[in-house]
Amino acid sequence: MILSPEQVSTFFKAHWTVRKYKNFKMPVEHLDVILEAAQRAPTDATAQMYSFVRLTDPVLRKQIADLSTNPHIETASESFIICADVFRLEQILKTYDFEPASIPNIAIHFGIGDAVLAGQSMLIAAEMLGYRGCWIGGLINAPNEISELIQLPEGCFPFAALTIGVPDEEPVHRPRLPRNQVVHENTYRKPSAEELKIGAEQMASITARGNWAQTLARYFAKGGGMEAREVKMKEFLQKMIYRGK
Ligand SMILES: Cc1cc2nc3c(=O)[nH]c(=O)nc-3n(C[C@H](O)[C@H](O)[C@H](O)COP(=O)(O)O)c2cc1C
């Protein structure tokens, strides 16, 4: 099926992240086509280094909602943990008497790439059916605890969660940076300070205080929230992916 540029534009302009959902059970045929879309995503080396853990147990949902500080994991029609999965690949190799290579950095590259592509295909399929959703990187607040709860084996990495449901909030259209700051032609063009400020102003409406740089700093600047998570992430990757290598 070929759509017109206007139809494609209209579809993608209607993307918005939703964190509050109606109490709605997704019909199985919808779930089926969403999962089919995920599995049809392009995959590096056709290796499919991803796994989804579908959360159907309300107690487990609540625990992961609390650990990730994203309550909609509990209330969405469907909630998934989207994992980069090298474990299964290694098992295939071992089953056929090959010794898996020690390539943890390559594994992260393949696994996260594949997991993101499959997860986003899932979300796009859901949006085509009229649902909306939310990616949840908040798993990095508690990667160890969440992995234990869903019994992930070594080599499996919970990249993010994804919730899908029927919106119970008004649509919000969140801006993006000017296109000429994110699309480069042939060579990378470094933005000037002036351009960076124009971009930050364009993003100001998503912040409470109208200062996007300040919002970014709360996460990513020295003293921001990600420093503590970096320590946790390093320990977690060491245990689950590097495994002493
Ligand atoms: C990898 C990833 C992780 C995210 N993590 C969270 C999260 O933990 N909690 C949340 O409320 N939103 C999360 N989001 C949603 C973003 O905040 C949202 O996509 C962004 O603000 C842009 O808004 P829009 O999708 O409505 O255009 C995440 C999005 C991505 C792609």
The ligand as a Gaussian input file, in Angstrom:
#p B3LYP/6-31G(d) Opt

LIG

0 1
 C       13.979000       5.470000      24.811000
 C       12.903000       6.353000      25.408000
 C       12.732000       6.373000      26.775000
 C       11.706000       7.129000      27.347000
 N       11.506000       7.076000      28.692000
 C       10.439000       7.670000      29.252000
 C       10.140000       7.471000      30.634000
 O       10.851000       6.754000      31.349000
 N        9.045000       8.074000      31.127000
 C        8.207000       8.846000      30.367000
 O        7.211000       9.343000      30.902000
 N        8.460000       9.070000      29.053000
 C        9.548000       8.487000      28.466000
 N        9.806000       8.633000      27.125000
 C        8.878000       9.416000      26.286000
 C        9.507000      10.751000      25.908000
 O        9.494000      11.576000      27.033000
 C        8.719000      11.371000      24.724000
 O        8.828000      10.548000      23.600000
 C        9.279000      12.764000      24.407000
 O        8.976000      13.678000      25.444000
 C        8.708000      13.313000      23.112000
 O        7.314000      13.452000      23.222000
 P        6.333000      12.838000      22.121000
 O        6.678000      11.365000      21.995000
 O        4.950000      13.047000      22.683000
 O        6.558000      13.570000      20.855000
 C       10.861000       7.916000      26.525000
 C       11.058000       7.916000      25.132000
 C       12.064000       7.147000      24.591000
 C       12.230000       7.131000      23.078000

